[in-house]
Amino acid sequence: MKVDIEDVLFWMDAIRNSDDRYRTLESFWKGQVYSKLWLIENLKAFVEDKPNHIVIHGGWNGVLASLLFNSDIYVESITSVDIDPSCEEIAYTINKRYEMQGRFTAITDDMASYEYKNNPDIVINTSSEHVTDEVLDAWKTRIPTNSLIVVQNNNFTALNEHINCVKSLNELSKKINLNSLTEKEYTMTMYTRFMVVGYKNV
């Protein structure tokens, strides 16, 4: 994937202007970026060649959104949702070009109570390890039936924020209970990331 230099410059602006530069830099750790690229590569096989509207839960600082805009996936718009209010301004800076085009929105909200204004083509949750099963169930219940769902988790229990890690891909599959199209795992130096892509069972 080639990232437009204009986007890279906005990434640098986001880091420079951040109140917590180290925390913002965490968004660009190798493990974080490679995991997002892996998600995009696996998602491409199941995405139609049409303008896709995407909602990302646990969107954090908006790096996944920026990479999706730079990918081969035909992205019309992205809404990045995170419960941490400090993420919103950073996400807007990282995706400044797409905000100016009216294609990117960052929202501070709880995934368990988020109200969908329209039916998105794709709903992504890369932070299911950060929330309880109750929150995860409430999140999944609200997703429109026809939306393609992507869920990631990992087995990195050393981080205090990771309150709901899974030990295996099978455990994630049972927990999220989708009509899955693909289930993958990505082994990294310190942990393994697991991913399920599919639709709600109805």
PyMOL CGO cylinders between C-alpha atoms (Angstrom):
from pymol import cmd
from pymol.cgo import CYLINDER

trace = [
    CYLINDER, 0.00, 0.00, 0.00, 1.21, 3.49, -0.89, 0.3, 1, 1, 1, 1, 1, 1,
    CYLINDER, 1.21, 3.49, -0.89, 0.17, 6.23, 1.53, 0.3, 1, 1, 1, 1, 1, 1,
    CYLINDER, 0.17, 6.23, 1.53, -0.30, 9.72, 0.11, 0.3, 1, 1, 1, 1, 1, 1,
    CYLINDER, -0.30, 9.72, 0.11, 2.43, 12.06, 1.40, 0.3, 1, 1, 1, 1, 1, 1,
    CYLINDER, 2.43, 12.06, 1.40, -0.24, 14.64, 2.30, 0.3, 1, 1, 1, 1, 1, 1,
    CYLINDER, -0.24, 14.64, 2.30, -1.70, 12.15, 4.77, 0.3, 1, 1, 1, 1, 1, 1,
    CYLINDER, -1.70, 12.15, 4.77, 1.73, 11.44, 6.27, 0.3, 1, 1, 1, 1, 1, 1,
    CYLINDER, 1.73, 11.44, 6.27, 2.20, 15.17, 6.84, 0.3, 1, 1, 1, 1, 1, 1,
    CYLINDER, 2.20, 15.17, 6.84, -1.13, 15.33, 8.67, 0.3, 1, 1, 1, 1, 1, 1,
    CYLINDER, -1.13, 15.33, 8.67, -0.02, 12.35, 10.77, 0.3, 1, 1, 1, 1, 1, 1,
    CYLINDER, -0.02, 12.35, 10.77, 3.03, 14.39, 11.80, 0.3, 1, 1, 1, 1, 1, 1,
    CYLINDER, 3.03, 14.39, 11.80, 0.79, 17.37, 12.62, 0.3, 1, 1, 1, 1, 1, 1,
    CYLINDER, 0.79, 17.37, 12.62, -1.34, 15.13, 14.86, 0.3, 1, 1, 1, 1, 1, 1,
    CYLINDER, -1.34, 15.13, 14.86, 1.71, 13.91, 16.77, 0.3, 1, 1, 1, 1, 1, 1,
    CYLINDER, 1.71, 13.91, 16.77, 3.25, 17.38, 17.08, 0.3, 1, 1, 1, 1, 1, 1,
    CYLINDER, 3.25, 17.38, 17.08, 0.01, 19.01, 18.26, 0.3, 1, 1, 1, 1, 1, 1,
    CYLINDER, 0.01, 19.01, 18.26, -1.00, 16.24, 20.66, 0.3, 1, 1, 1, 1, 1, 1,
    CYLINDER, -1.00, 16.24, 20.66, -1.15, 16.87, 24.41, 0.3, 1, 1, 1, 1, 1, 1,
    CYLINDER, -1.15, 16.87, 24.41, 0.33, 13.39, 24.90, 0.3, 1, 1, 1, 1, 1, 1,
    CYLINDER, 0.33, 13.39, 24.90, 2.72, 12.80, 22.01, 0.3, 1, 1, 1, 1, 1, 1,
    CYLINDER, 2.72, 12.80, 22.01, 3.89, 9.41, 23.26, 0.3, 1, 1, 1, 1, 1, 1,
    CYLINDER, 3.89, 9.41, 23.26, 0.31, 8.13, 23.47, 0.3, 1, 1, 1, 1, 1, 1,
    CYLINDER, 0.31, 8.13, 23.47, -0.37, 9.37, 19.94, 0.3, 1, 1, 1, 1, 1, 1,
    CYLINDER, -0.37, 9.37, 19.94, 2.83, 7.74, 18.70, 0.3, 1, 1, 1, 1, 1, 1,
    CYLINDER, 2.83, 7.74, 18.70, 1.56, 4.40, 20.04, 0.3, 1, 1, 1, 1, 1, 1,
    CYLINDER, 1.56, 4.40, 20.04, -0.94, 4.47, 17.16, 0.3, 1, 1, 1, 1, 1, 1,
    CYLINDER, -0.94, 4.47, 17.16, 2.01, 4.11, 14.78, 0.3, 1, 1, 1, 1, 1, 1,
    CYLINDER, 2.01, 4.11, 14.78, 3.88, 1.26, 16.49, 0.3, 1, 1, 1, 1, 1, 1,
    CYLINDER, 3.88, 1.26, 16.49, 4.83, -1.47, 14.05, 0.3, 1, 1, 1, 1, 1, 1,
    CYLINDER, 4.83, -1.47, 14.05, 2.41, -3.95, 15.62, 0.3, 1, 1, 1, 1, 1, 1,
    CYLINDER, 2.41, -3.95, 15.62, -0.46, -1.48, 15.35, 0.3, 1, 1, 1, 1, 1, 1,
    CYLINDER, -0.46, -1.48, 15.35, 0.19, -0.58, 11.73, 0.3, 1, 1, 1, 1, 1, 1,
    CYLINDER, 0.19, -0.58, 11.73, 0.90, -4.12, 10.56, 0.3, 1, 1, 1, 1, 1, 1,
    CYLINDER, 0.90, -4.12, 10.56, -2.27, -5.37, 12.25, 0.3, 1, 1, 1, 1, 1, 1,
    CYLINDER, -2.27, -5.37, 12.25, -4.33, -2.75, 10.42, 0.3, 1, 1, 1, 1, 1, 1,
    CYLINDER, -4.33, -2.75, 10.42, -2.72, -3.55, 7.07, 0.3, 1, 1, 1, 1, 1, 1,
    CYLINDER, -2.72, -3.55, 7.07, -3.42, -7.24, 7.69, 0.3, 1, 1, 1, 1, 1, 1,
    CYLINDER, -3.42, -7.24, 7.69, -7.07, -6.42, 8.40, 0.3, 1, 1, 1, 1, 1, 1,
    CYLINDER, -7.07, -6.42, 8.40, -7.38, -4.44, 5.17, 0.3, 1, 1, 1, 1, 1, 1,
    CYLINDER, -7.38, -4.44, 5.17, -5.72, -7.13, 3.04, 0.3, 1, 1, 1, 1, 1, 1,
    CYLINDER, -5.72, -7.13, 3.04, -8.08, -9.80, 4.39, 0.3, 1, 1, 1, 1, 1, 1,
    CYLINDER, -8.08, -9.80, 4.39, -11.13, -7.56, 4.13, 0.3, 1, 1, 1, 1, 1, 1,
    CYLINDER, -11.13, -7.56, 4.13, -10.65, -6.79, 0.43, 0.3, 1, 1, 1, 1, 1, 1,
    CYLINDER, -10.65, -6.79, 0.43, -11.86, -10.25, -0.64, 0.3, 1, 1, 1, 1, 1, 1,
    CYLINDER, -11.86, -10.25, -0.64, -15.32, -9.64, 0.85, 0.3, 1, 1, 1, 1, 1, 1,
    CYLINDER, -15.32, -9.64, 0.85, -15.93, -6.01, -0.08, 0.3, 1, 1, 1, 1, 1, 1,
    CYLINDER, -15.93, -6.01, -0.08, -17.97, -5.09, -3.13, 0.3, 1, 1, 1, 1, 1, 1,
    CYLINDER, -17.97, -5.09, -3.13, -16.56, -2.67, -5.70, 0.3, 1, 1, 1, 1, 1, 1,
    CYLINDER, -16.56, -2.67, -5.70, -18.92, 0.14, -4.81, 0.3, 1, 1, 1, 1, 1, 1,
    CYLINDER, -18.92, 0.14, -4.81, -18.85, 3.18, -2.51, 0.3, 1, 1, 1, 1, 1, 1,
    CYLINDER, -18.85, 3.18, -2.51, -18.55, 1.66, 0.97, 0.3, 1, 1, 1, 1, 1, 1,
    CYLINDER, -18.55, 1.66, 0.97, -19.69, 3.42, 4.13, 0.3, 1, 1, 1, 1, 1, 1,
    CYLINDER, -19.69, 3.42, 4.13, -17.69, 2.19, 7.13, 0.3, 1, 1, 1, 1, 1, 1,
    CYLINDER, -17.69, 2.19, 7.13, -18.07, 2.56, 10.90, 0.3, 1, 1, 1, 1, 1, 1,
    CYLINDER, -18.07, 2.56, 10.90, -15.04, 1.77, 13.08, 0.3, 1, 1, 1, 1, 1, 1,
    CYLINDER, -15.04, 1.77, 13.08, -15.56, 1.14, 16.80, 0.3, 1, 1, 1, 1, 1, 1,
    CYLINDER, -15.56, 1.14, 16.80, -12.52, 1.60, 18.98, 0.3, 1, 1, 1, 1, 1, 1,
    CYLINDER, -12.52, 1.60, 18.98, -11.31, 3.89, 16.20, 0.3, 1, 1, 1, 1, 1, 1,
    CYLINDER, -11.31, 3.89, 16.20, -8.74, 5.38, 18.59, 0.3, 1, 1, 1, 1, 1, 1,
    CYLINDER, -8.74, 5.38, 18.59, -6.69, 8.08, 16.81, 0.3, 1, 1, 1, 1, 1, 1,
    CYLINDER, -6.69, 8.08, 16.81, -8.02, 7.31, 13.34, 0.3, 1, 1, 1, 1, 1, 1,
    CYLINDER, -8.02, 7.31, 13.34, -5.03, 5.53, 11.83, 0.3, 1, 1, 1, 1, 1, 1,
    CYLINDER, -5.03, 5.53, 11.83, -7.09, 2.59, 10.53, 0.3, 1, 1, 1, 1, 1, 1,
    CYLINDER, -7.09, 2.59, 10.53, -9.44, 5.05, 8.83, 0.3, 1, 1, 1, 1, 1, 1,
    CYLINDER, -9.44, 5.05, 8.83, -6.51, 6.81, 7.15, 0.3, 1, 1, 1, 1, 1, 1,
    CYLINDER, -6.51, 6.81, 7.15, -5.09, 3.51, 5.91, 0.3, 1, 1, 1, 1, 1, 1,
    CYLINDER, -5.09, 3.51, 5.91, -8.48, 2.43, 4.58, 0.3, 1, 1, 1, 1, 1, 1,
    CYLINDER, -8.48, 2.43, 4.58, -8.76, 5.68, 2.62, 0.3, 1, 1, 1, 1, 1, 1,
    CYLINDER, -8.76, 5.68, 2.62, -5.36, 4.89, 1.10, 0.3, 1, 1, 1, 1, 1, 1,
    CYLINDER, -5.36, 4.89, 1.10, -6.22, 1.26, 0.30, 0.3, 1, 1, 1, 1, 1, 1,
    CYLINDER, -6.22, 1.26, 0.30, -7.68, -0.41, -2.79, 0.3, 1, 1, 1, 1, 1, 1,
    CYLINDER, -7.68, -0.41, -2.79, -11.08, -0.61, -1.06, 0.3, 1, 1, 1, 1, 1, 1,
    CYLINDER, -11.08, -0.61, -1.06, -13.61, 1.81, -2.52, 0.3, 1, 1, 1, 1, 1, 1,
    CYLINDER, -13.61, 1.81, -2.52, -14.32, 3.93, 0.57, 0.3, 1, 1, 1, 1, 1, 1,
    CYLINDER, -14.32, 3.93, 0.57, -17.03, 6.57, 0.38, 0.3, 1, 1, 1, 1, 1, 1,
    CYLINDER, -17.03, 6.57, 0.38, -17.08, 7.54, 4.07, 0.3, 1, 1, 1, 1, 1, 1,
    CYLINDER, -17.08, 7.54, 4.07, -15.80, 6.48, 7.47, 0.3, 1, 1, 1, 1, 1, 1,
    CYLINDER, -15.80, 6.48, 7.47, -17.15, 7.24, 10.94, 0.3, 1, 1, 1, 1, 1, 1,
    CYLINDER, -17.15, 7.24, 10.94, -14.58, 6.58, 13.66, 0.3, 1, 1, 1, 1, 1, 1,
    CYLINDER, -14.58, 6.58, 13.66, -16.13, 5.98, 17.10, 0.3, 1, 1, 1, 1, 1, 1,
    CYLINDER, -16.13, 5.98, 17.10, -14.19, 5.94, 20.37, 0.3, 1, 1, 1, 1, 1, 1,
    CYLINDER, -14.19, 5.94, 20.37, -15.24, 6.38, 23.99, 0.3, 1, 1, 1, 1, 1, 1,
    CYLINDER, -15.24, 6.38, 23.99, -12.08, 8.42, 24.77, 0.3, 1, 1, 1, 1, 1, 1,
    CYLINDER, -12.08, 8.42, 24.77, -12.80, 12.11, 24.02, 0.3, 1, 1, 1, 1, 1, 1,
    CYLINDER, -12.80, 12.11, 24.02, -9.09, 12.87, 23.57, 0.3, 1, 1, 1, 1, 1, 1,
    CYLINDER, -9.09, 12.87, 23.57, -9.09, 10.78, 20.38, 0.3, 1, 1, 1, 1, 1, 1,
    CYLINDER, -9.09, 10.78, 20.38, -11.52, 12.93, 18.44, 0.3, 1, 1, 1, 1, 1, 1,
    CYLINDER, -11.52, 12.93, 18.44, -9.30, 15.91, 17.63, 0.3, 1, 1, 1, 1, 1, 1,
    CYLINDER, -9.30, 15.91, 17.63, -6.32, 13.67, 16.81, 0.3, 1, 1, 1, 1, 1, 1,
    CYLINDER, -6.32, 13.67, 16.81, -8.43, 11.51, 14.50, 0.3, 1, 1, 1, 1, 1, 1,
    CYLINDER, -8.43, 11.51, 14.50, -9.68, 14.60, 12.70, 0.3, 1, 1, 1, 1, 1, 1,
    CYLINDER, -9.68, 14.60, 12.70, -6.12, 15.82, 12.14, 0.3, 1, 1, 1, 1, 1, 1,
    CYLINDER, -6.12, 15.82, 12.14, -4.89, 12.44, 10.91, 0.3, 1, 1, 1, 1, 1, 1,
    CYLINDER, -4.89, 12.44, 10.91, -7.82, 12.29, 8.46, 0.3, 1, 1, 1, 1, 1, 1,
    CYLINDER, -7.82, 12.29, 8.46, -7.92, 16.02, 7.69, 0.3, 1, 1, 1, 1, 1, 1,
    CYLINDER, -7.92, 16.02, 7.69, -8.07, 15.61, 3.91, 0.3, 1, 1, 1, 1, 1, 1,
    CYLINDER, -8.07, 15.61, 3.91, -11.09, 13.34, 4.14, 0.3, 1, 1, 1, 1, 1, 1,
    CYLINDER, -11.09, 13.34, 4.14, -12.83, 15.51, 6.73, 0.3, 1, 1, 1, 1, 1, 1,
    CYLINDER, -12.83, 15.51, 6.73, -12.51, 18.45, 4.32, 0.3, 1, 1, 1, 1, 1, 1,
    CYLINDER, -12.51, 18.45, 4.32, -14.08, 16.28, 1.61, 0.3, 1, 1, 1, 1, 1, 1,
    CYLINDER, -14.08, 16.28, 1.61, -16.99, 15.44, 3.93, 0.3, 1, 1, 1, 1, 1, 1,
    CYLINDER, -16.99, 15.44, 3.93, -15.97, 11.77, 4.03, 0.3, 1, 1, 1, 1, 1, 1,
    CYLINDER, -15.97, 11.77, 4.03, -14.63, 11.41, 7.58, 0.3, 1, 1, 1, 1, 1, 1,
    CYLINDER, -14.63, 11.41, 7.58, -16.28, 11.92, 10.97, 0.3, 1, 1, 1, 1, 1, 1,
    CYLINDER, -16.28, 11.92, 10.97, -14.87, 11.25, 14.43, 0.3, 1, 1, 1, 1, 1, 1,
    CYLINDER, -14.87, 11.25, 14.43, -17.37, 10.71, 17.25, 0.3, 1, 1, 1, 1, 1, 1,
    CYLINDER, -17.37, 10.71, 17.25, -16.94, 10.29, 21.00, 0.3, 1, 1, 1, 1, 1, 1,
    CYLINDER, -16.94, 10.29, 21.00, -19.43, 7.60, 21.96, 0.3, 1, 1, 1, 1, 1, 1,
    CYLINDER, -19.43, 7.60, 21.96, -19.87, 4.23, 23.66, 0.3, 1, 1, 1, 1, 1, 1,
    CYLINDER, -19.87, 4.23, 23.66, -20.02, 1.31, 21.23, 0.3, 1, 1, 1, 1, 1, 1,
    CYLINDER, -20.02, 1.31, 21.23, -22.73, -0.29, 23.39, 0.3, 1, 1, 1, 1, 1, 1,
    CYLINDER, -22.73, -0.29, 23.39, -25.15, 2.60, 22.84, 0.3, 1, 1, 1, 1, 1, 1,
    CYLINDER, -25.15, 2.60, 22.84, -24.07, 3.97, 19.46, 0.3, 1, 1, 1, 1, 1, 1,
    CYLINDER, -24.07, 3.97, 19.46, -27.02, 4.80, 17.19, 0.3, 1, 1, 1, 1, 1, 1,
    CYLINDER, -27.02, 4.80, 17.19, -26.57, 4.07, 13.49, 0.3, 1, 1, 1, 1, 1, 1,
    CYLINDER, -26.57, 4.07, 13.49, -28.01, 6.90, 11.37, 0.3, 1, 1, 1, 1, 1, 1,
    CYLINDER, -28.01, 6.90, 11.37, -27.71, 4.83, 8.20, 0.3, 1, 1, 1, 1, 1, 1,
    CYLINDER, -27.71, 4.83, 8.20, -26.94, 1.22, 7.41, 0.3, 1, 1, 1, 1, 1, 1,
    CYLINDER, -26.94, 1.22, 7.41, -23.15, 1.01, 6.99, 0.3, 1, 1, 1, 1, 1, 1,
    CYLINDER, -23.15, 1.01, 6.99, -21.70, -1.48, 4.54, 0.3, 1, 1, 1, 1, 1, 1,
    CYLINDER, -21.70, -1.48, 4.54, -18.94, -2.46, 6.97, 0.3, 1, 1, 1, 1, 1, 1,
    CYLINDER, -18.94, -2.46, 6.97, -18.69, -2.30, 10.78, 0.3, 1, 1, 1, 1, 1, 1,
    CYLINDER, -18.69, -2.30, 10.78, -15.25, -2.85, 12.32, 0.3, 1, 1, 1, 1, 1, 1,
    CYLINDER, -15.25, -2.85, 12.32, -14.31, -3.44, 15.95, 0.3, 1, 1, 1, 1, 1, 1,
    CYLINDER, -14.31, -3.44, 15.95, -10.57, -3.74, 16.56, 0.3, 1, 1, 1, 1, 1, 1,
    CYLINDER, -10.57, -3.74, 16.56, -10.78, -3.32, 20.33, 0.3, 1, 1, 1, 1, 1, 1,
    CYLINDER, -10.78, -3.32, 20.33, -13.03, -6.07, 21.66, 0.3, 1, 1, 1, 1, 1, 1,
    CYLINDER, -13.03, -6.07, 21.66, -10.33, -6.94, 24.21, 0.3, 1, 1, 1, 1, 1, 1,
    CYLINDER, -10.33, -6.94, 24.21, -10.97, -3.54, 25.85, 0.3, 1, 1, 1, 1, 1, 1,
    CYLINDER, -10.97, -3.54, 25.85, -14.63, -4.17, 26.75, 0.3, 1, 1, 1, 1, 1, 1,
    CYLINDER, -14.63, -4.17, 26.75, -16.70, -6.71, 28.67, 0.3, 1, 1, 1, 1, 1, 1,
    CYLINDER, -16.70, -6.71, 28.67, -18.80, -9.40, 27.03, 0.3, 1, 1, 1, 1, 1, 1,
    CYLINDER, -18.80, -9.40, 27.03, -21.90, -7.42, 28.03, 0.3, 1, 1, 1, 1, 1, 1,
    CYLINDER, -21.90, -7.42, 28.03, -20.69, -4.36, 26.13, 0.3, 1, 1, 1, 1, 1, 1,
    CYLINDER, -20.69, -4.36, 26.13, -19.67, -6.52, 23.17, 0.3, 1, 1, 1, 1, 1, 1,
    CYLINDER, -19.67, -6.52, 23.17, -23.10, -8.17, 23.05, 0.3, 1, 1, 1, 1, 1, 1,
    CYLINDER, -23.10, -8.17, 23.05, -24.84, -4.77, 23.22, 0.3, 1, 1, 1, 1, 1, 1,
    CYLINDER, -24.84, -4.77, 23.22, -22.59, -3.50, 20.42, 0.3, 1, 1, 1, 1, 1, 1,
    CYLINDER, -22.59, -3.50, 20.42, -23.36, -6.45, 18.17, 0.3, 1, 1, 1, 1, 1, 1,
    CYLINDER, -23.36, -6.45, 18.17, -27.12, -6.23, 18.81, 0.3, 1, 1, 1, 1, 1, 1,
    CYLINDER, -27.12, -6.23, 18.81, -27.23, -2.69, 17.42, 0.3, 1, 1, 1, 1, 1, 1,
    CYLINDER, -27.23, -2.69, 17.42, -25.43, -3.46, 14.15, 0.3, 1, 1, 1, 1, 1, 1,
    CYLINDER, -25.43, -3.46, 14.15, -27.76, -3.49, 11.12, 0.3, 1, 1, 1, 1, 1, 1,
    CYLINDER, -27.76, -3.49, 11.12, -28.36, -7.00, 9.77, 0.3, 1, 1, 1, 1, 1, 1,
    CYLINDER, -28.36, -7.00, 9.77, -26.82, -6.47, 6.33, 0.3, 1, 1, 1, 1, 1, 1,
    CYLINDER, -26.82, -6.47, 6.33, -23.55, -4.91, 7.52, 0.3, 1, 1, 1, 1, 1, 1,
    CYLINDER, -23.55, -4.91, 7.52, -20.35, -6.88, 7.08, 0.3, 1, 1, 1, 1, 1, 1,
    CYLINDER, -20.35, -6.88, 7.08, -18.70, -7.21, 10.51, 0.3, 1, 1, 1, 1, 1, 1,
    CYLINDER, -18.70, -7.21, 10.51, -15.00, -7.38, 11.34, 0.3, 1, 1, 1, 1, 1, 1,
    CYLINDER, -15.00, -7.38, 11.34, -13.93, -8.16, 14.92, 0.3, 1, 1, 1, 1, 1, 1,
    CYLINDER, -13.93, -8.16, 14.92, -10.39, -8.37, 16.26, 0.3, 1, 1, 1, 1, 1, 1,
    CYLINDER, -10.39, -8.37, 16.26, -9.01, -9.47, 19.63, 0.3, 1, 1, 1, 1, 1, 1,
    CYLINDER, -9.01, -9.47, 19.63, -5.65, -10.72, 20.91, 0.3, 1, 1, 1, 1, 1, 1,
    CYLINDER, -5.65, -10.72, 20.91, -3.95, -12.71, 23.66, 0.3, 1, 1, 1, 1, 1, 1,
    CYLINDER, -3.95, -12.71, 23.66, -1.79, -9.85, 25.03, 0.3, 1, 1, 1, 1, 1, 1,
    CYLINDER, -1.79, -9.85, 25.03, -2.87, -9.93, 28.67, 0.3, 1, 1, 1, 1, 1, 1,
    CYLINDER, -2.87, -9.93, 28.67, 0.08, -7.88, 29.97, 0.3, 1, 1, 1, 1, 1, 1,
    CYLINDER, 0.08, -7.88, 29.97, -1.70, -4.61, 29.24, 0.3, 1, 1, 1, 1, 1, 1,
    CYLINDER, -1.70, -4.61, 29.24, -4.09, -3.50, 32.00, 0.3, 1, 1, 1, 1, 1, 1,
    CYLINDER, -4.09, -3.50, 32.00, -6.51, -2.04, 29.46, 0.3, 1, 1, 1, 1, 1, 1,
    CYLINDER, -6.51, -2.04, 29.46, -6.96, -5.50, 27.94, 0.3, 1, 1, 1, 1, 1, 1,
    CYLINDER, -6.96, -5.50, 27.94, -9.73, -6.81, 30.18, 0.3, 1, 1, 1, 1, 1, 1,
    CYLINDER, -9.73, -6.81, 30.18, -11.25, -9.35, 27.78, 0.3, 1, 1, 1, 1, 1, 1,
    CYLINDER, -11.25, -9.35, 27.78, -8.51, -11.07, 25.79, 0.3, 1, 1, 1, 1, 1, 1,
    CYLINDER, -8.51, -11.07, 25.79, -9.06, -14.44, 24.13, 0.3, 1, 1, 1, 1, 1, 1,
    CYLINDER, -9.06, -14.44, 24.13, -6.61, -17.32, 24.07, 0.3, 1, 1, 1, 1, 1, 1,
    CYLINDER, -6.61, -17.32, 24.07, -7.44, -18.61, 20.61, 0.3, 1, 1, 1, 1, 1, 1,
    CYLINDER, -7.44, -18.61, 20.61, -9.22, -17.89, 17.34, 0.3, 1, 1, 1, 1, 1, 1,
    CYLINDER, -9.22, -17.89, 17.34, -11.84, -20.48, 18.25, 0.3, 1, 1, 1, 1, 1, 1,
    CYLINDER, -11.84, -20.48, 18.25, -12.60, -18.64, 21.49, 0.3, 1, 1, 1, 1, 1, 1,
    CYLINDER, -12.60, -18.64, 21.49, -13.14, -15.36, 19.61, 0.3, 1, 1, 1, 1, 1, 1,
    CYLINDER, -13.14, -15.36, 19.61, -15.33, -17.13, 17.06, 0.3, 1, 1, 1, 1, 1, 1,
    CYLINDER, -15.33, -17.13, 17.06, -17.57, -18.56, 19.78, 0.3, 1, 1, 1, 1, 1, 1,
    CYLINDER, -17.57, -18.56, 19.78, -17.67, -15.26, 21.67, 0.3, 1, 1, 1, 1, 1, 1,
    CYLINDER, -17.67, -15.26, 21.67, -18.74, -13.11, 18.72, 0.3, 1, 1, 1, 1, 1, 1,
    CYLINDER, -18.74, -13.11, 18.72, -20.92, -15.83, 17.11, 0.3, 1, 1, 1, 1, 1, 1,
    CYLINDER, -20.92, -15.83, 17.11, -21.08, -14.60, 13.53, 0.3, 1, 1, 1, 1, 1, 1,
    CYLINDER, -21.08, -14.60, 13.53, -21.99, -16.35, 10.31, 0.3, 1, 1, 1, 1, 1, 1,
    CYLINDER, -21.99, -16.35, 10.31, -18.30, -16.15, 9.47, 0.3, 1, 1, 1, 1, 1, 1,
    CYLINDER, -18.30, -16.15, 9.47, -16.78, -15.75, 6.03, 0.3, 1, 1, 1, 1, 1, 1,
    CYLINDER, -16.78, -15.75, 6.03, -13.21, -16.04, 7.24, 0.3, 1, 1, 1, 1, 1, 1,
    CYLINDER, -13.21, -16.04, 7.24, -11.33, -16.49, 10.52, 0.3, 1, 1, 1, 1, 1, 1,
    CYLINDER, -11.33, -16.49, 10.52, -7.65, -15.59, 10.69, 0.3, 1, 1, 1, 1, 1, 1,
    CYLINDER, -7.65, -15.59, 10.69, -4.80, -15.22, 13.15, 0.3, 1, 1, 1, 1, 1, 1,
    CYLINDER, -4.80, -15.22, 13.15, -1.66, -13.13, 12.85, 0.3, 1, 1, 1, 1, 1, 1,
    CYLINDER, -1.66, -13.13, 12.85, 1.33, -14.13, 14.98, 0.3, 1, 1, 1, 1, 1, 1,
    CYLINDER, 1.33, -14.13, 14.98, 3.46, -11.23, 16.10, 0.3, 1, 1, 1, 1, 1, 1,
    CYLINDER, 3.46, -11.23, 16.10, 6.54, -10.98, 18.32, 0.3, 1, 1, 1, 1, 1, 1,
    CYLINDER, 6.54, -10.98, 18.32, 4.73, -10.47, 21.64, 0.3, 1, 1, 1, 1, 1, 1,
    CYLINDER, 4.73, -10.47, 21.64, 1.21, -11.70, 20.94, 0.3, 1, 1, 1, 1, 1, 1,
    CYLINDER, 1.21, -11.70, 20.94, -1.21, -13.16, 18.40, 0.3, 1, 1, 1, 1, 1, 1,
    CYLINDER, -1.21, -13.16, 18.40, -4.06, -11.15, 16.90, 0.3, 1, 1, 1, 1, 1, 1,
    CYLINDER, -4.06, -11.15, 16.90, -7.28, -12.93, 15.99, 0.3, 1, 1, 1, 1, 1, 1,
    CYLINDER, -7.28, -12.93, 15.99, -9.92, -11.79, 13.51, 0.3, 1, 1, 1, 1, 1, 1,
    CYLINDER, -9.92, -11.79, 13.51, -13.39, -12.93, 12.44, 0.3, 1, 1, 1, 1, 1, 1,
    CYLINDER, -13.39, -12.93, 12.44, -15.21, -11.50, 9.41, 0.3, 1, 1, 1, 1, 1, 1,
    CYLINDER, -15.21, -11.50, 9.41, -18.86, -12.25, 8.78, 0.3, 1, 1, 1, 1, 1, 1,
    CYLINDER, -18.86, -12.25, 8.78, -22.52, -11.33, 9.27, 0.3, 1, 1, 1, 1, 1, 1,
    CYLINDER, -22.52, -11.33, 9.27, -24.91, -11.52, 12.16, 0.3, 1, 1, 1, 1, 1, 1,
    CYLINDER, -24.91, -11.52, 12.16, -26.75, -14.80, 12.57, 0.3, 1, 1, 1, 1, 1, 1,
    CYLINDER, -26.75, -14.80, 12.57, -30.44, -14.05, 12.04, 0.3, 1, 1, 1, 1, 1, 1,
]
cmd.load_cgo(trace, "trace")
